[in-house]
Amino acid sequence: MTPRILLGCLLVVLLLPASIDAWCLSGVVSSDYCKRGSSERCQSQVKYVRFNQRFRKTPVVMTAISAFDIWRRANSRLTVYPSSISTHGFNMNMKTWGNTHLYRVSVSWIACL
């Protein structure tokens, strides 16, 4: 777990009123590695993230790019976002567009009630 994720968890817990039972899980997910000249699959990947503990209701999920490797002779365009969030997990969407070639991206996430 990175210091940034730990700081985020700490701030969430400290800033919430004492009457709220806050609970967070966090982690990092990485895309598959894509070689230069690979298929369209490299422009859009979805990875399922399963929580190691089930939430009692659907959590809020926040994401942040923690590392990426993009071909140097193209523009750097990258978006990451969660979808299909449930008490068990969510889909992490990692997308590029245009002439961007993404070799790999790592995304930090935190899910909280």
Steps between C-alpha positions, in 0.01 A plus 500: 500500500644835400537794740251697285230235553571485874475879524171494308354239738617695802346824374168330420479353851615817679266733312186292551278564803551256787143368462578357155645151487763553226674205340742494205686251285769590248730349244672527163402341169714485185411460135637222283828584325452603136784486249535769235291405196253295708128487434225746600479309830780726623287814475235375739528252785263410782620311808268368767607592854359272770494638854670270750215579740138563402349843575159510669382754238642635173815705571630813330808417290769755417782434252834658412767422242808390693728409205485471123725417207399661171681505165710818484412596142128538560277715718437387858124450534374280780188476712418259781169458678301242697170354379252230605578562867344249740558377854730229359718702258505719189635530145807719452490659153830614347468676163706696251399654167647653188858400424593422861665163553485385861747230598373470859316700767467449876199648677461553876150477641326551830145388583326644805164503673 
